[in-house]
Each structure stands twice: as structure tokens, then as C-alpha cells.
Amino acid sequence: MNHYERIQRSIDFIEAHLTEEITVEQCAREAFMSVSAYHSMFLSVVGYHAKEYIRLRRLSLACGELLHTDKTIAAVAVKYGYNSLDSFTRAFRSRY
């Protein structure tokens, strides 16, 4: 398995668990890499740090839910791991 396949395996893991707590250690394990090797390889392949990628994907999905469902902002924020409405609002405004 080459580095790209390993990173893709970790991305598949991330995508399947976006509404759950995800650690970089779990992602590195999925890629069969050490955490330090994973950090540098993920950044090299994807262009973002793993935590930033997770944050951006969660915000992207949250945006879709806010646009296409009747869920409250608070419900969407909690679903995607934000502990407070304020932190979700800051992240959302910063991104969009």
C-alpha cells in the first residue's frame, strides 16, 4: 500500500465518522503510520493538516444541513461536535 492509499484510507475513516470524536491518532492508525509521519504525509497529500481537514468537512456538512433541512443551528452544531453555539458561529462565520 503506497502513501496515497494510506492517506485515502484515513480520509475514508474520517468521512465515515464526522459526527463522532476523531483523533489524529485514530487516523494515523487507519493509515498504518506513526502520528508524526501521518501529520507530514497528510499535509503533503491533502494540503491541510488533518484536524483542519476534519473541521472544514464538518463545517461543509453543517452548511448543507442548515440550507436543506429544518434543523436548528444548535442541533447542527452539536451534531458536528461543537460544544457551544458561539464556537460554531465563530467557525462558520470565519469559513463562510
TORDOVO-315654 format. One line per field, with one value per atom (N, C-alpha, C, O, CB): residue number from 1; residue in three letters; x, y, z. Coordinates in nm, 4 decimals, decimal comma, padded with zeros to 6 digits. Glycine has a CB too. Layout:
pos = (NUM | ...)
code = (ala | ...)
X = (X | ...)
Y = (Y | ...)
Z = (Z | ...)
//
This chain:
pos = (1 | 1 | 1 | 1 | 1 | 2 | 2 | 2 | 2 | 2 | 3 | 3 | 3 | 3 | 3 | 4 | 4 | 4 | 4 | 4 | 5 | 5 | 5 | 5 | 5 | 6 | 6 | 6 | 6 | 6 | 7 | 7 | 7 | 7 | 7 | 8 | 8 | 8 | 8 | 8 | 9 | 9 | 9 | 9 | 9 | 10 | 10 | 10 | 10 | 10 | 11 | 11 | 11 | 11 | 11 | 12 | 12 | 12 | 12 | 12 | 13 | 13 | 13 | 13 | 13 | 14 | 14 | 14 | 14 | 14 | 15 | 15 | 15 | 15 | 15 | 16 | 16 | 16 | 16 | 16 | 17 | 17 | 17 | 17 | 17 | 18 | 18 | 18 | 18 | 18 | 19 | 19 | 19 | 19 | 19 | 20 | 20 | 20 | 20 | 20 | 21 | 21 | 21 | 21 | 21 | 22 | 22 | 22 | 22 | 22 | 23 | 23 | 23 | 23 | 23 | 24 | 24 | 24 | 24 | 24 | 25 | 25 | 25 | 25 | 25 | 26 | 26 | 26 | 26 | 26 | 27 | 27 | 27 | 27 | 27 | 28 | 28 | 28 | 28 | 28 | 29 | 29 | 29 | 29 | 29 | 30 | 30 | 30 | 30 | 30 | 31 | 31 | 31 | 31 | 31 | 32 | 32 | 32 | 32 | 32 | 33 | 33 | 33 | 33 | 33 | 34 | 34 | 34 | 34 | 34 | 35 | 35 | 35 | 35 | 35 | 36 | 36 | 36 | 36 | 36 | 37 | 37 | 37 | 37 | 37 | 38 | 38 | 38 | 38 | 38 | 39 | 39 | 39 | 39 | 39 | 40 | 40 | 40 | 40 | 40 | 41 | 41 | 41 | 41 | 41 | 42 | 42 | 42 | 42 | 42 | 43 | 43 | 43 | 43 | 43 | 44 | 44 | 44 | 44 | 44 | 45 | 45 | 45 | 45 | 45 | 46 | 46 | 46 | 46 | 46 | 47 | 47 | 47 | 47 | 47 | 48 | 48 | 48 | 48 | 48 | 49 | 49 | 49 | 49 | 49 | 50 | 50 | 50 | 50 | 50 | 51 | 51 | 51 | 51 | 51 | 52 | 52 | 52 | 52 | 52 | 53 | 53 | 53 | 53 | 53 | 54 | 54 | 54 | 54 | 54 | 55 | 55 | 55 | 55 | 55 | 56 | 56 | 56 | 56 | 56 | 57 | 57 | 57 | 57 | 57 | 58 | 58 | 58 | 58 | 58 | 59 | 59 | 59 | 59 | 59 | 60 | 60 | 60 | 60 | 60 | 61 | 61 | 61 | 61 | 61 | 62 | 62 | 62 | 62 | 62 | 63 | 63 | 63 | 63 | 63 | 64 | 64 | 64 | 64 | 64 | 65 | 65 | 65 | 65 | 65 | 66 | 66 | 66 | 66 | 66 | 67 | 67 | 67 | 67 | 67 | 68 | 68 | 68 | 68 | 68 | 69 | 69 | 69 | 69 | 69 | 70 | 70 | 70 | 70 | 70 | 71 | 71 | 71 | 71 | 71 | 72 | 72 | 72 | 72 | 72 | 73 | 73 | 73 | 73 | 73 | 74 | 74 | 74 | 74 | 74 | 75 | 75 | 75 | 75 | 75 | 76 | 76 | 76 | 76 | 76 | 77 | 77 | 77 | 77 | 77 | 78 | 78 | 78 | 78 | 78 | 79 | 79 | 79 | 79 | 79 | 80 | 80 | 80 | 80 | 80 | 81 | 81 | 81 | 81 | 81 | 82 | 82 | 82 | 82 | 82 | 83 | 83 | 83 | 83 | 83 | 84 | 84 | 84 | 84 | 84 | 85 | 85 | 85 | 85 | 85 | 86 | 86 | 86 | 86 | 86 | 87 | 87 | 87 | 87 | 87 | 88 | 88 | 88 | 88 | 88 | 89 | 89 | 89 | 89 | 89 | 90 | 90 | 90 | 90 | 90 | 91 | 91 | 91 | 91 | 91 | 92 | 92 | 92 | 92 | 92 | 93 | 93 | 93 | 93 | 93 | 94 | 94 | 94 | 94 | 94 | 95 | 95 | 95 | 95 | 95 | 96 | 96 | 96 | 96 | 96)
code = (met | met | met | met | met | asn | asn | asn | asn | asn | his | his | his | his | his | tyr | tyr | tyr | tyr | tyr | glu | glu | glu | glu | glu | arg | arg | arg | arg | arg | ile | ile | ile | ile | ile | gln | gln | gln | gln | gln | arg | arg | arg | arg | arg | ser | ser | ser | ser | ser | ile | ile | ile | ile | ile | asp | asp | asp | asp | asp | phe | phe | phe | phe | phe | ile | ile | ile | ile | ile | glu | glu | glu | glu | glu | ala | ala | ala | ala | ala | his | his | his | his | his | leu | leu | leu | leu | leu | thr | thr | thr | thr | thr | glu | glu | glu | glu | glu | glu | glu | glu | glu | glu | ile | ile | ile | ile | ile | thr | thr | thr | thr | thr | val | val | val | val | val | glu | glu | glu | glu | glu | gln | gln | gln | gln | gln | cys | cys | cys | cys | cys | ala | ala | ala | ala | ala | arg | arg | arg | arg | arg | glu | glu | glu | glu | glu | ala | ala | ala | ala | ala | phe | phe | phe | phe | phe | met | met | met | met | met | ser | ser | ser | ser | ser | val | val | val | val | val | ser | ser | ser | ser | ser | ala | ala | ala | ala | ala | tyr | tyr | tyr | tyr | tyr | his | his | his | his | his | ser | ser | ser | ser | ser | met | met | met | met | met | phe | phe | phe | phe | phe | leu | leu | leu | leu | leu | ser | ser | ser | ser | ser | val | val | val | val | val | val | val | val | val | val | gly | gly | gly | gly | gly | tyr | tyr | tyr | tyr | tyr | his | his | his | his | his | ala | ala | ala | ala | ala | lys | lys | lys | lys | lys | glu | glu | glu | glu | glu | tyr | tyr | tyr | tyr | tyr | ile | ile | ile | ile | ile | arg | arg | arg | arg | arg | leu | leu | leu | leu | leu | arg | arg | arg | arg | arg | arg | arg | arg | arg | arg | leu | leu | leu | leu | leu | ser | ser | ser | ser | ser | leu | leu | leu | leu | leu | ala | ala | ala | ala | ala | cys | cys | cys | cys | cys | gly | gly | gly | gly | gly | glu | glu | glu | glu | glu | leu | leu | leu | leu | leu | leu | leu | leu | leu | leu | his | his | his | his | his | thr | thr | thr | thr | thr | asp | asp | asp | asp | asp | lys | lys | lys | lys | lys | thr | thr | thr | thr | thr | ile | ile | ile | ile | ile | ala | ala | ala | ala | ala | ala | ala | ala | ala | ala | val | val | val | val | val | ala | ala | ala | ala | ala | val | val | val | val | val | lys | lys | lys | lys | lys | tyr | tyr | tyr | tyr | tyr | gly | gly | gly | gly | gly | tyr | tyr | tyr | tyr | tyr | asn | asn | asn | asn | asn | ser | ser | ser | ser | ser | leu | leu | leu | leu | leu | asp | asp | asp | asp | asp | ser | ser | ser | ser | ser | phe | phe | phe | phe | phe | thr | thr | thr | thr | thr | arg | arg | arg | arg | arg | ala | ala | ala | ala | ala | phe | phe | phe | phe | phe | arg | arg | arg | arg | arg | ser | ser | ser | ser | ser | arg | arg | arg | arg | arg | tyr | tyr | tyr | tyr | tyr)
X = (00,0851 | 00,0000 | 00,0905 | 00,1765 | -00,0972 | 00,0714 | 00,1552 | 00,0981 | -00,0077 | 00,1666 | 00,1704 | 00,1307 | -00,0054 | -00,0844 | 00,2364 | -00,0327 | -00,1611 | -00,2771 | -00,3812 | -00,1628 | -00,2596 | -00,3642 | -00,3836 | -00,4958 | -00,3288 | -00,2743 | -00,2847 | -00,3605 | -00,4462 | -00,1452 | -00,3282 | -00,3977 | -00,5440 | -00,6315 | -00,3309 | -00,5719 | -00,7109 | -00,7872 | -00,9046 | -00,7173 | -00,7220 | -00,7856 | -00,8223 | -00,9295 | -00,6916 | -00,7337 | -00,7644 | -00,8752 | -00,9579 | -00,6381 | -00,8779 | -00,9855 | -01,1187 | -01,2199 | -00,9572 | -01,1196 | -01,2426 | -01,2903 | -01,4101 | -01,2199 | -01,1970 | -01,2302 | -01,2892 | -01,3911 | -01,1051 | -01,2248 | -01,2725 | -01,4139 | -01,5015 | -01,1781 | -01,4364 | -01,5676 | -01,6770 | -01,7911 | -01,5625 | -01,6426 | -01,7403 | -01,7705 | -01,8689 | -01,6899 | -01,6870 | -01,7016 | -01,7093 | -01,6753 | -01,5868 | -01,7521 | -01,7517 | -01,8421 | -01,8194 | -01,7926 | -01,9423 | -02,0298 | -01,9829 | -02,0514 | -02,1743 | -01,8674 | -01,8110 | -01,6789 | -01,6255 | -01,7900 | -01,6269 | -01,4953 | -01,3902 | -01,3913 | -01,4689 | -01,3009 | -01,1947 | -01,0615 | -01,0454 | -01,2143 | -00,9670 | -00,8336 | -00,7367 | -00,7589 | -00,7864 | -00,6304 | -00,5270 | -00,4626 | -00,4193 | -00,4196 | -00,4570 | -00,4005 | -00,4827 | -00,4267 | -00,3944 | -00,6153 | -00,7008 | -00,6761 | -00,6661 | -00,8501 | -00,6666 | -00,6442 | -00,5098 | -00,4999 | -00,6501 | -00,4073 | -00,2744 | -00,2771 | -00,2141 | -00,1705 | -00,3500 | -00,3634 | -00,4297 | -00,3875 | -00,4447 | -00,5337 | -00,6020 | -00,5085 | -00,5231 | -00,7231 | -00,4124 | -00,3172 | -00,1921 | -00,1008 | -00,2775 | -00,1888 | -00,0733 | 00,0546 | 00,1580 | -00,0575 | 00,0458 | 00,1594 | 00,1735 | 00,0793 | 00,1439 | 00,2943 | 00,3127 | 00,2433 | 00,2169 | 00,4649 | 00,2142 | 00,1447 | 00,2287 | 00,1759 | 00,1120 | 00,3577 | 00,4424 | 00,4513 | 00,4455 | 00,5829 | 00,4652 | 00,4695 | 00,3355 | 00,3296 | 00,5068 | 00,2288 | 00,0944 | 00,0725 | 00,0207 | -00,0119 | 00,1119 | 00,0957 | 00,1608 | 00,0970 | 00,1563 | 00,2852 | 00,3560 | 00,3029 | 00,2929 | 00,5055 | 00,2689 | 00,2187 | 00,0795 | 00,0508 | 00,2157 | -00,0062 | -00,1414 | -00,1335 | -00,2004 | -00,2256 | -00,0528 | -00,0368 | 00,0182 | -00,0266 | 00,0559 | 00,1135 | 00,1740 | 00,0739 | 00,0725 | 00,2922 | -00,0090 | -00,1030 | -00,2291 | -00,2755 | -00,1410 | -00,2841 | -00,4142 | -00,4017 | -00,4880 | -00,4917 | -00,2958 | -00,2791 | -00,3319 | -00,3238 | -00,3457 | -00,3853 | -00,4337 | -00,3807 | -00,3501 | -00,5905 | -00,3705 | -00,3452 | -00,4712 | -00,5804 | -00,3055 | -00,4588 | -00,5730 | -00,6840 | -00,8011 | -00,5277 | -00,6498 | -00,7525 | -00,8257 | -00,9467 | -00,6894 | -00,7540 | -00,8164 | -00,9090 | -01,0179 | -00,7097 | -00,8660 | -00,9499 | -01,0807 | -01,1888 | -00,8742 | -01,0697 | -01,1889 | -01,2811 | -01,4022 | -01,1486 | -01,2245 | -01,3044 | -01,3757 | -01,4943 | -01,2159 | -01,3042 | -01,3640 | -01,4730 | -01,5756 | -01,2570 | -01,4517 | -01,5545 | -01,6793 | -01,7909 | -01,5003 | -01,6615 | -01,7765 | -01,8537 | -01,9768 | -01,7310 | -01,7822 | -01,8498 | -01,9226 | -02,0316 | -01,7495 | -01,8642 | -01,9275 | -02,0580 | -02,1598 | -01,8319 | -02,0544 | -02,1764 | -02,2797 | -02,3995 | -02,1435 | -02,2328 | -02,3248 | -02,3929 | -02,5128 | -02,2497 | -02,3191 | -02,3762 | -02,4858 | -02,5926 | -02,2668 | -02,4597 | -02,5598 | -02,6858 | -02,7966 | -02,5028 | -02,6695 | -02,7866 | -02,8650 | -02,9880 | -02,7439 | -02,7945 | -02,8642 | -02,9426 | -03,0504 | -02,7642 | -02,8880 | -02,9559 | -03,0720 | -03,1710 | -02,8574 | -03,0612 | -03,1554 | -03,2433 | -03,3187 | -03,0805 | -03,2337 | -03,3213 | -03,3805 | -03,3438 | -03,2437 | -03,4709 | -03,5317 | -03,4664 | -03,5208 | -03,6802 | -03,3500 | -03,2823 | -03,2375 | -03,2055 | -03,1619 | -03,2360 | -03,1894 | -03,0370 | -02,9680 | -03,2354 | -02,9874 | -02,8421 | -02,7784 | -02,6731 | -02,8063 | -02,8411 | -02,7870 | -02,7797 | -02,6809 | -02,8722 | -02,8832 | -02,8846 | -02,7740 | -02,7078 | -03,0217 | -02,7541 | -02,6483 | -02,5105 | -02,4204 | -02,6610 | -02,4951 | -02,3674 | -02,3301 | -02,2165 | -02,3732 | -02,4250 | -02,3998 | -02,3685 | -02,2781 | -02,5219 | -02,4418 | -02,4200 | -02,2768 | -02,2193 | -02,5157 | -02,2191 | -02,0841 | -01,9757 | -01,8660 | -02,0777 | -02,0082 | -01,9058 | -01,8728 | -01,7720 | -01,7850 | -01,9540 | -01,9294 | -02,0006 | -02,1202 | -01,9776 | -01,9256 | -01,9801 | -02,0631 | -02,1425 | -01,8686 | -02,0447 | -02,1244 | -02,1661 | -02,0976 | -02,0457 | -02,2773 | -02,3283 | -02,2333 | -02,2154 | -02,4695 | -02,1723 | -02,0787 | -01,9571 | -01,9154 | -02,0337 | -01,9004 | -01,7829 | -01,8201 | -01,7419 | -01,7205 | -01,9385 | -01,9838 | -02,0039 | -01,9626 | -02,1146 | -02,0671 | -02,0940 | -01,9640 | -01,9533 | -02,1775 | -01,8659 | -01,7361 | -01,6699 | -01,6215 | -01,6432 | -01,6680 | -01,6061 | -01,6799 | -01,6174 | -01,6042 | -01,8111 | -01,8931 | -01,8712 | -01,8520 | -02,0426 | -01,8739 | -01,8506 | -01,7111 | -01,6920 | -01,8704 | -01,6152 | -01,4777 | -01,4630 | -01,3902 | -01,3824 | -01,5310 | -01,5217 | -01,6094 | -01,5666 | -01,5610 | -01,7302 | -01,8258 | -01,8590 | -01,9382 | -01,9519)
Y = (-00,1170 | 00,0000 | 00,1245 | 00,1381 | -00,0008 | 00,2148 | 00,3345 | 00,4438 | 00,4271 | 00,3863 | 00,5550 | 00,6629 | 00,7225 | 00,7554 | 00,7728 | 00,7361 | 00,7923 | 00,7020 | 00,7505 | 00,8142 | 00,5737 | 00,4791 | 00,4826 | 00,4709 | 00,3357 | 00,4987 | 00,5063 | 00,6315 | 00,6261 | 00,5048 | 00,7432 | 00,8672 | 00,8570 | 00,9028 | 00,9881 | 00,7980 | 00,7810 | 00,6932 | 00,7181 | 00,7208 | 00,5917 | 00,5046 | 00,5859 | 00,5667 | 00,3864 | 00,6761 | 00,7585 | 00,8592 | 00,8884 | 00,8321 | 00,9123 | 01,0039 | 00,9310 | 00,9861 | 01,0654 | 00,8089 | 00,7286 | 00,7103 | 00,7173 | 00,5909 | 00,6869 | 00,6739 | 00,8048 | 00,8042 | 00,6341 | 00,9160 | 01,0471 | 01,0717 | 01,1111 | 01,1587 | 01,0488 | 01,0735 | 00,9882 | 01,0326 | 01,0457 | 00,8675 | 00,7777 | 00,8154 | 00,7681 | 00,6343 | 00,9000 | 00,9303 | 01,0799 | 01,1217 | 00,8705 | 01,1600 | 01,3048 | 01,3535 | 01,4619 | 01,3709 | 01,2771 | 01,3196 | 01,2631 | 01,2772 | 01,2756 | 01,2002 | 01,1438 | 01,2136 | 01,2874 | 00,9903 | 01,1904 | 01,2432 | 01,1652 | 01,0421 | 01,2341 | 01,2369 | 01,1750 | 01,2308 | 01,3521 | 01,2018 | 01,1424 | 01,1869 | 01,1598 | 01,0724 | 01,1159 | 01,2365 | 01,2161 | 01,0786 | 01,0153 | 01,3283 | 01,0344 | 00,9013 | 00,7923 | 00,6983 | 00,8749 | 00,8050 | 00,7077 | 00,7121 | 00,6081 | 00,7350 | 00,8310 | 00,8472 | 00,7875 | 00,7202 | 00,9961 | 00,8119 | 00,7571 | 00,6047 | 00,5383 | 00,8112 | 00,5504 | 00,4041 | 00,3484 | 00,2452 | 00,3644 | 00,4163 | 00,3722 | 00,3735 | 00,2930 | 00,4606 | 00,4655 | 00,4778 | 00,3924 | 00,3936 | 00,6229 | 00,3188 | 00,2355 | 00,3191 | 00,2803 | 00,1223 | 00,4343 | 00,5245 | 00,5735 | 00,5682 | 00,6433 | 00,6215 | 00,6894 | 00,8248 | 00,8741 | 00,7053 | 00,8839 | 01,0118 | 01,1191 | 01,1981 | 01,0543 | 01,1222 | 01,2251 | 01,2069 | 01,3049 | 01,2219 | 01,0841 | 01,0585 | 01,0919 | 01,1450 | 00,9114 | 01,0602 | 01,0883 | 01,2384 | 01,2832 | 01,0295 | 01,3156 | 01,4612 | 01,5163 | 01,5888 | 01,5288 | 01,4828 | 01,5399 | 01,4851 | 01,5599 | 01,5120 | 01,3573 | 01,2994 | 01,3523 | 01,3818 | 01,1468 | 01,3644 | 01,4167 | 01,5581 | 01,5905 | 01,4146 | 01,6416 | 01,7791 | 01,7829 | 01,8629 | 01,8564 | 01,6978 | 01,6927 | 01,6502 | 01,7066 | 01,5975 | 01,5519 | 01,4974 | 01,5831 | 01,6103 | 01,3540 | 01,6252 | 01,6915 | 01,8444 | 01,9122 | 01,6503 | 01,8970 | 02,0415 | 02,1079 | 02,2299 | 02,1008 | 02,0297 | 02,0757 | 01,9805 | 01,8645 | 02,0831 | 02,0319 | 01,9420 | 01,8593 | 01,9040 | 02,0215 | 01,7418 | 01,6514 | 01,7172 | 01,7077 | 01,5211 | 01,7831 | 01,8471 | 01,9565 | 01,9728 | 01,9060 | 02,0308 | 02,1351 | 02,0741 | 02,1259 | 02,2219 | 01,9645 | 01,8948 | 01,8495 | 01,8675 | 01,7731 | 01,7916 | 01,7449 | 01,8629 | 01,8540 | 01,6732 | 01,9726 | 02,0907 | 02,1444 | 02,1770 | 02,1997 | 02,1533 | 02,2050 | 02,1134 | 02,1609 | 02,2243 | 01,9838 | 01,8893 | 01,8985 | 01,8948 | 01,7450 | 01,9106 | 01,9228 | 02,0508 | 02,0501 | 01,9208 | 02,1595 | 02,2851 | 02,2764 | 02,3316 | 02,4000 | 02,2086 | 02,1920 | 02,1133 | 02,1517 | 02,1215 | 02,0050 | 01,9256 | 02,0021 | 01,9939 | 01,7938 | 02,0768 | 02,1581 | 02,2626 | 02,2863 | 02,2265 | 02,3242 | 02,4235 | 02,3609 | 02,4196 | 02,4841 | 02,2433 | 02,1727 | 02,1440 | 02,1598 | 02,0437 | 02,1023 | 02,0732 | 02,1990 | 02,1969 | 02,0041 | 02,3074 | 02,4326 | 02,4834 | 02,5410 | 02,5395 | 02,4619 | 02,5077 | 02,4182 | 02,4668 | 02,5167 | 02,2886 | 02,1937 | 02,1180 | 02,0289 | 02,0960 | 02,1529 | 02,0897 | 02,1977 | 02,3148 | 01,9838 | 02,1573 | 02,2498 | 02,2417 | 02,2935 | 02,2216 | 02,1770 | 02,1633 | 02,2996 | 02,3895 | 02,0682 | 02,3124 | 02,4372 | 02,4461 | 02,3455 | 02,4473 | 02,5669 | 02,5863 | 02,5118 | 02,4501 | 02,7364 | 02,5171 | 02,4487 | 02,2982 | 02,2352 | 02,4794 | 02,2398 | 02,0948 | 02,0557 | 01,9536 | 02,0499 | 02,1352 | 02,1058 | 02,1219 | 02,0412 | 02,1992 | 02,2255 | 02,2485 | 02,1300 | 02,0826 | 02,3774 | 02,0835 | 01,9692 | 01,8438 | 01,7680 | 01,9437 | 01,8219 | 01,7034 | 01,6954 | 01,5868 | 01,7038 | 01,8096 | 01,8110 | 01,8446 | 01,8874 | 01,9088 | 01,8246 | 01,8262 | 01,9603 | 01,9721 | 01,7714 | 02,0614 | 02,1913 | 02,1942 | 02,1666 | 02,3086 | 02,2278 | 02,2262 | 02,3491 | 02,3484 | 02,2143 | 02,4542 | 02,5739 | 02,6345 | 02,6207 | 02,6769 | 02,7002 | 02,7677 | 02,8791 | 02,9060 | 02,8238 | 02,9438 | 03,0525 | 03,0037 | 03,0688 | 03,1168 | 02,8907 | 02,8393 | 02,7961 | 02,8150 | 02,7206 | 02,7388 | 02,7016 | 02,8260 | 02,8296 | 02,6202 | 02,9269 | 03,0500 | 03,1176 | 03,1640 | 03,1464 | 03,1233 | 03,1821 | 03,1042 | 03,1636 | 03,1851 | 02,9712 | 02,8881 | 02,9029 | 02,9117 | 02,7406 | 02,9056 | 02,9164 | 03,0515 | 03,0581 | 02,8973 | 03,1569 | 03,2918 | 03,3044 | 03,3648 | 03,3983 | 03,2472 | 03,2538 | 03,1830 | 03,2294 | 03,1919 | 03,0735 | 02,9947 | 03,0512 | 03,0571 | 02,8502 | 03,0923 | 03,1328 | 03,2803 | 03,3280 | 03,0539)
Z = (00,0000 | 00,0000 | 00,0000 | 00,0870 | 00,1234 | -00,0968 | -00,1020 | -00,0107 | 00,0500 | -00,2475 | -00,0027 | 00,0886 | 00,0520 | 00,1405 | 00,0884 | -00,0762 | -00,1178 | -00,0767 | -00,0325 | -00,2691 | -00,0910 | -00,0498 | 00,1018 | 00,1510 | -00,0957 | 00,1749 | 00,3207 | 00,3639 | 00,4522 | 00,3843 | 00,3012 | 00,3347 | 00,2944 | 00,3679 | 00,2657 | 00,1794 | 00,1369 | 00,2347 | 00,2622 | -00,0037 | 00,2866 | 00,3860 | 00,5104 | 00,5679 | 00,4238 | 00,5517 | 00,6688 | 00,6372 | 00,7235 | 00,7172 | 00,5154 | 00,4759 | 00,4748 | 00,5180 | 00,3373 | 00,4262 | 00,4298 | 00,5736 | 00,6010 | 00,3633 | 00,6649 | 00,8065 | 00,8596 | 00,9286 | 00,8881 | 00,8272 | 00,8713 | 00,8207 | 00,8976 | 00,8225 | 00,6923 | 00,6322 | 00,6971 | 00,7100 | 00,4820 | 00,7373 | 00,7991 | 00,9444 | 01,0012 | 00,7928 | 01,0048 | 01,1472 | 01,1768 | 01,2875 | 01,2236 | 01,0828 | 01,1015 | 01,2145 | 01,2683 | 00,9747 | 01,2510 | 01,3608 | 01,4954 | 01,5968 | 01,3331 | 01,4951 | 01,6174 | 01,6494 | 01,5665 | 01,6033 | 01,7687 | 01,8032 | 01,7248 | 01,7232 | 01,9574 | 01,6607 | 01,5813 | 01,6307 | 01,6434 | 01,4270 | 01,6582 | 01,6965 | 01,5816 | 01,4979 | 01,8264 | 01,5805 | 01,4792 | 01,4982 | 01,4020 | 01,4865 | 01,6220 | 01,6488 | 01,5799 | 01,5236 | 01,8009 | 01,5846 | 01,5154 | 01,3647 | 01,2997 | 01,5458 | 01,3106 | 01,1664 | 01,1259 | 01,0233 | 01,1267 | 01,2057 | 01,1768 | 01,1810 | 01,0987 | 01,2769 | 01,2769 | 01,2862 | 01,1611 | 01,1090 | 01,4113 | 01,1126 | 00,9907 | 00,8706 | 00,7786 | 00,9630 | 00,8720 | 00,7619 | 00,7828 | 00,7002 | 00,7445 | 00,8932 | 00,9267 | 00,9330 | 00,8787 | 00,8241 | 01,0000 | 01,0106 | 01,1539 | 01,2329 | 00,9141 | 01,1856 | 01,3132 | 01,3038 | 01,1942 | 01,3487 | 01,4172 | 01,4179 | 01,3483 | 01,2701 | 01,5620 | 01,3761 | 01,3139 | 01,1625 | 01,0882 | 01,3747 | 01,1166 | 00,9720 | 00,9081 | 00,7972 | 00,9436 | 00,9792 | 00,9282 | 00,9119 | 00,8096 | 01,0220 | 01,0127 | 01,0056 | 00,8792 | 00,8028 | 01,1304 | 00,8573 | 00,7425 | 00,6103 | 00,5130 | 00,7537 | 00,6044 | 00,4801 | 00,4464 | 00,3304 | 00,4901 | 00,5464 | 00,5222 | 00,4668 | 00,3687 | 00,6523 | 00,5287 | 00,4834 | 00,3409 | 00,2586 | 00,5784 | 00,3127 | 00,1796 | 00,0726 | -00,0368 | 00,1799 | 00,1030 | 00,0046 | -00,0069 | -00,1177 | 00,0419 | 00,1051 | 00,1065 | 00,1014 | 00,0456 | 00,2309 | 00,1588 | 00,1613 | 00,2868 | 00,3009 | 00,0438 | 00,3767 | 00,5069 | 00,6131 | 00,5854 | 00,5108 | 00,7350 | 00,8475 | 00,8692 | 00,8341 | 00,9779 | 00,9251 | 00,9425 | 01,0248 | 00,9879 | 01,0101 | 01,1345 | 01,2179 | 01,1410 | 01,1567 | 01,3451 | 01,0588 | 00,9784 | 00,8740 | 00,8490 | 00,9106 | 00,8133 | 00,7155 | 00,7811 | 00,7251 | 00,6556 | 00,8982 | 00,9712 | 01,0008 | 00,9802 | 01,1035 | 01,0489 | 01,0804 | 00,9561 | 00,9616 | 01,1414 | 00,8452 | 00,7218 | 00,6680 | 00,6191 | 00,6161 | 00,6765 | 00,6299 | 00,7161 | 00,6643 | 00,6311 | 00,8473 | 00,9369 | 00,9072 | 00,9032 | 01,0840 | 00,8867 | 00,8544 | 00,7210 | 00,7060 | 00,8514 | 00,6257 | 00,4954 | 00,5077 | 00,4502 | 00,3983 | 00,5815 | 00,6017 | 00,6826 | 00,6555 | 00,6715 | 00,7824 | 00,8629 | 00,7756 | 00,7897 | 00,9796 | 00,6872 | 00,5964 | 00,5110 | 00,4936 | 00,5067 | 00,4586 | 00,3789 | 00,4576 | 00,4064 | 00,3262 | 00,5807 | 00,6641 | 00,6975 | 00,7014 | 00,7924 | 00,7215 | 00,7526 | 00,6319 | 00,6467 | 00,7991 | 00,5133 | 00,3922 | 00,3506 | 00,2958 | 00,2794 | 00,3759 | 00,3172 | 00,4169 | 00,3781 | 00,2370 | 00,5435 | 00,6427 | 00,7322 | 00,7231 | 00,7277 | 00,8169 | 00,9123 | 01,0500 | 01,1475 | 00,9243 | 01,0585 | 01,1872 | 01,2376 | 01,1599 | 01,1756 | 01,3687 | 01,4287 | 01,4193 | 01,4031 | 01,5764 | 01,4296 | 01,4277 | 01,5436 | 01,5276 | 01,4342 | 01,6595 | 01,7772 | 01,7555 | 01,7930 | 01,9003 | 01,6953 | 01,6712 | 01,5741 | 01,5930 | 01,6163 | 01,4720 | 01,3736 | 01,4383 | 01,4150 | 01,2492 | 01,5186 | 01,5857 | 01,6748 | 01,6722 | 01,6688 | 01,7523 | 01,8418 | 01,7605 | 01,7958 | 01,9342 | 01,6533 | 01,5698 | 01,5198 | 01,5120 | 01,4515 | 01,4862 | 01,4305 | 01,5320 | 01,4960 | 01,3184 | 01,6592 | 01,7629 | 01,8246 | 01,8942 | 01,7088 | 01,8014 | 01,8639 | 01,9983 | 02,0074 | 01,7724 | 02,1020 | 02,2380 | 02,2702 | 02,3642 | 02,3376 | 02,1923 | 02,2165 | 02,0833 | 01,9819 | 02,3013 | 02,0866 | 01,9680 | 01,9270 | 01,8082 | 01,9933 | 02,0259 | 01,9990 | 01,9202 | 01,8244 | 02,1299 | 01,9592 | 01,8876 | 01,7453 | 01,6522 | 01,9644 | 01,7289 | 01,5947 | 01,5086 | 01,3927 | 01,6023 | 01,5656 | 01,4916 | 01,4481 | 01,3346 | 01,5769 | 01,5371 | 01,5020 | 01,3882 | 01,2919 | 01,6251 | 01,3994 | 01,2957 | 01,1634 | 01,0577 | 01,3388 | 01,1690 | 01,0480 | 00,9805 | 00,8590 | 01,0817 | 01,0575 | 01,0024 | 00,9433 | 00,8377 | 01,1109 | 01,0122 | 00,9639 | 00,8291 | 00,7413 | 01,0667 | 00,8141 | 00,6904 | 00,5788 | 00,4635 | 00,7177 | 00,6116 | 00,5084 | 00,5125 | 00,4313 | 00,5220)
//
